[in-house]
Amino acid sequence: MPSSAPSPAPRDSVVAALRAAGCVFAEDEADLILTAASAPQEVAAMVERRVSGLPLELVVGWAEFHGLRIALTPGVFVPRRRTEFLVDQALAQAPRARVVVDLCCGSGAVGAALARGLGAGEVELHAADIDPAAVRCARRNVAGLGGRVHRGDLFDALPAALRGRVDILAANVPYVPSGEIALLPAEARDHEPLTALDGGSDGLDVLRRVAAGAPDWLAPGGCLLAETGRHQAPAAVAAFTDAGLRARLAASEEHHAHVVIGVRP
């Protein structure tokens, strides 16, 4: 008996729709959508959401980050591939870290990648974010690694027992200057939370708060890492130094990434 199931959406039509919407990597995106969809009707709905401007990662429900598939939900910051450089720097700086905190965690991608890199099951992982949607999403991504996720404003979210014990404090803080938010691509500007993007007048408001509070939470020799923009890097390094940390800048042309690293003496 012939099957009555509808035939899959032709790849060419998906590619054409995505290309017409301005998707530069239409072929790759089409393959991801066709793989993620469970029925032709779902393909059409996903293509419609992508054409409307929703980030591809939110359309398919996940993002690849440092070898992991990170689950994502609408309203949560999409982890950038350049932030993999921050993870690499943290692992190089503290390869035997046992207590890790992912502050401003969003989806929990950084914390999950650090726990995996250090040895899942051997790391005490904590993540925190002020956004309830991010907290719910992060719990999905770190649960299998034994991680705990807390909701609150920066260090206020963390258990007091972590004071003076943190080996790696990763803080992928918002660092876009308020006046430049309107210049961001529509995918970010229209579909990601403002709290994950807006860093204040010069983009460093949250970074300065994290740097000032970090020494109380870091173990001796523990490190704080934060991503920043190229033009902001000197001021970001100064903020770390002013907080009493031994600070340096790591940069990657390949990843277009700038990470400030501060170590508690």
N, C-alpha and C positions, 0 to 999 in steps of 0.2 A: 504494500500500500504506500503510495507516495506521501511524503511528509507534508503536513499543512503549515509547518512553521515558516515564518517569513524569512526571506533570504537576507544575509548580512548586507549592511549598507556598503555600496561599492567604495573602495578606498579612494578612487579618483575623485568622487564627488565630495568626500570629506576634505581631501587635500584642496580641492578647488574652493570650497567654502572658507576654509581657513586662510588660504592665500588671498582671497578677495577681501578678507577682514584685516589684512596686513600682517599676518603671522609670518615671520621671517623663516622659521623652521617648520613650515606647514607639513612636510612629509613626516618628519619625526613626531610632531604633535599628533598627526592623524594615527600613526601606529600606536602611540600610547593610549589614545582614546579608544581605538578599536580593541585593544587588548583589555582595557579596564571595563568596557561595557559588557553587560551580560545579555543584551538583547538589542535588536535594531532600533527599537523605540528609545532605548537609553542612549544609543549613539547620537541620535538626532537631538535629544535633550542636552547632551554634553557639548555637542558642537554649537548649539544655540547659546549655551552659557559662555563658551569660549569666545564666540563671535561678539558677544555683548561686552567683552573686556575682562571677564573673570580670569585671574591667573590660572595657567594650565594646571599647576599643582593643586589648586583648590577644586578644579573641575574633576580631576581623576582621584583626588582624596589623599595624595601622598607626594612626598618629595624625596629624591635621592640625596643623601648627605653623608659624606665620609663613609661610604660603603653600606649605609643603613637605609632602609625604607621608613621614612618618618611620616606617620599618619597626620593628616591635616584636616581641619574643619573650617568653614567660612568664618571670617572675623579674626583669624589667627595669623600672625606674621609668618610669612613664608621664609624658611631659612635660605640664606644665600650661599652659593658654592664658595664664594670668597672667604666665608667664615670658617671653612675647613682649615684655612691657614692658621687661625687662632687656635684651633684644636691641636694642630701639629706643633705649634710653638709651646703650648701647655704641656704636651706629652714629652717634648724635648727638655723643657725646663724642670719638670718634676716627674720623672719616669717611675718613681716608686711612691707616688702620692696614694694616700689611703682615704682621705676625706676630701670630697669634691663638692663644691657648690656652684650651681648654674643660676646666676642672678639675672633678672629680666629674661626669664627662660623661654618665653614664647611657647613653641611646640615641645621644648625640652630636647631639641636636636643636639645642642652642644654638650649637655650633660650626658645624654645617651652615648654619644661618640666617645667622650672621655672615659666613661665607665667601661665601654667595650675595649678601648685601647689599653686601659690599665689592667683589665682582667675582670670581667663580670663576676660578681660574687665575692670579690676581694676588696671592693670599694664601697665606702659609705657615701651614697649619693643623695644630695638634697638639691631641689630646684625651687625657684620662687618667682612669682609674677603677681602684679597687681590686678591683672585682667582675669575675671573668672572663666572666660572662654579659653584663654591660654592655659590656665591651671587644669581644666578638664582635659584638654588635648594632651598636655605634657604627661599627665598621669597615665594615659594610654601608652605613651612612648617609653616611659622609664619603669613601668611596673615590672616588666620582665627582667629588669636589671636590679631589682630590689630598691629602686629609688623612691624617695618621698618628695611630694610636691606641696608647697605651702603658698597660701595667698596672703599678700600684704605688700606694703611699700618698702622695697629694698630690704634692708637688714631687719626691719620690724617684723618681717615675715618669718625669720629664722628662729629655730629653737635656741634658747639661751645657752644650752649645753655645747653649742658649736663654737662659742667664743674661744679664741686662741688655739683652735684645733684644725683649722682649714688649711689644707696643703695647696689646693688649686681653687681659686675663686675666679671663675669665668663670668664676665659681665658684658654681654653683647648689648650695650645700652643704646638707646636712640641717640643719634648724633647729627641728624639733619637740622640745620638752623631753621627756626620758625619761618623766616622770610623766604626760604627756598622750598617749602613743602609743595607749593603750587607748581614748581618746576619738575617735580617727580613724574615718572611715567604713570599714566592713568591706572595701570594695574595695581601699583602700590598706593597711590593717592586715594583711589576710590574704593579699594577693597581690603585694605589693611588698617588696623587700629592706629589712630593718631598717636596714642601713647607709646607705640612701638617705633615711631618715626621721628617725632618732634623732640629735639634736644635743647630747645630754648634759643635765646637770641643768637648765640654763637655756636650752638650745637653741643656745648659741653656742660650744660647744667647738671645732667644726671651723672655724667662721668665724674665731675668734681665731688658730688655727694658720695659716690661709691668710693672714690679714692680716699676721701677724708675718713670714712668709717672703716675701711678695710683693715688697718693695722690692729684694731681690736679683735678682729675675727680670724686673722691669719695666724697660723702656727709660726714659730721662728723658722725662717727660711722658706715660708710659704709664699706663693706668688699670686698676684692679681693680674689678669689680662683683660684688655678692653680694645675693641676695634674702634677706629676713628678715621676721619678723612685725612687726605694728604696735607691739606692746608692747615688743618687743626692740630696736626701731630705735635709740633713744638709746644703749644699751649697745653696739650694733653700730657705730655711728658713732664712739664713743669708742675701740673696738678699732682701727679704721682710723687714727684720729688718733695713738694711742699707738704705732703702728707707723711713724709718720713720714710718713703720707700726708695730703694735703689732702682732707678728707672732707666729703661732703654727702649728704643724703638726698633721693631722688626718690620721689614717691608718686603713685599713680593710683587714684582712686576707681572709675573704670570697670573696671579690671582687678583691683581689690582687691589691689594689689601695692605692696610697699615695697622699694626697691633702694638699697643703700648704694654710693656711687661714691667711690673714692679714687684720687687722682692722685699719682704720684711727682714730687716737685719737680725 
